């Protein structure tokens, strides 16, 4: 100073926010009974302040709430009405860091946005308008490829989707009530179900401790989307089942009757059944050593057959020997 006096000047240097990164550039919200989250990250992590200003271009479409965690802010967005809004997120330090996110709130909500229907079968698709409940809402439906799937009952908010050919297409629902014009889409996948399963046998008879094989002869049609099957035995105490691909080995455990069922895993109801009877004969049924003019007694146990009626017929392959 002119008088030779000095003054001390303190200078504080602060790190400003240089950038704001959002995890989404656009958010689409369907209906009013939901919300969406947007994460904003301020950089660098050592900035002096992470305070934010958040502005809406259309406050009637959406509101928000902020949860801070260090240099990250989770912005919870709540829809208010159908339309579009732009969130502008800026750092309060005034150094110019800013980011924007477009918010689209759609009035229509579909019962499914990804629908699977089998060829020749029908599935139902519904559209609900949330902010127009006080007046009639007209919904127009269209399908991109009617060769793959078609629409029945196009008047109103519910339709039947009929599958025709294996493939994918898109169904679009649009409101045209004069005040709101909102479109929503549903991806439709058409699959081919298994219609019939044919087995090598419909009836099998085997002895206790003996085995036989049962095979899948065919699965129709050849272009079925999922040809995988499950094997089940009605009573596993009568028959042991060992499956290897399209063939199963059946081992008799005790006398009785049960059934083997092969069912398509696509859930469309195709199945095939083989009835199995396990017989019990006392003695060694494979090898019997018999001397000339001597006898060996064999007996057939029918106690395990609760529905047994009738006689047992015995046969020999060589009557001159035995």
Secondary structure as GFF3:
##gff-version 3
##sequence-region A 1 322
A	DSSP	beta_strand	19	22	.	.	.	ID=ss1
A	DSSP	beta_strand	26	30	.	.	.	ID=ss2
A	DSSP	beta_strand	35	43	.	.	.	ID=ss3
A	DSSP	beta_strand	52	56	.	.	.	ID=ss4
A	DSSP	beta_strand	62	69	.	.	.	ID=ss5
A	DSSP	beta_strand	72	79	.	.	.	ID=ss6
A	DSSP	beta_strand	83	91	.	.	.	ID=ss7
A	DSSP	beta_strand	98	106	.	.	.	ID=ss8
A	DSSP	beta_strand	108	110	.	.	.	ID=ss9
A	DSSP	beta_strand	114	118	.	.	.	ID=ss10
A	DSSP	beta_strand	122	129	.	.	.	ID=ss11
A	DSSP	beta_strand	139	143	.	.	.	ID=ss12
A	DSSP	beta_strand	149	152	.	.	.	ID=ss13
A	DSSP	beta_strand	158	163	.	.	.	ID=ss14
A	DSSP	beta_strand	167	175	.	.	.	ID=ss15
A	DSSP	beta_strand	183	191	.	.	.	ID=ss16
A	DSSP	beta_strand	196	199	.	.	.	ID=ss17
A	DSSP	beta_strand	203	207	.	.	.	ID=ss18
A	DSSP	beta_strand	211	220	.	.	.	ID=ss19
A	DSSP	beta_strand	229	233	.	.	.	ID=ss20
A	DSSP	beta_strand	239	244	.	.	.	ID=ss21
A	DSSP	beta_strand	247	252	.	.	.	ID=ss22
A	DSSP	beta_strand	256	264	.	.	.	ID=ss23
A	DSSP	beta_strand	271	279	.	.	.	ID=ss24
###
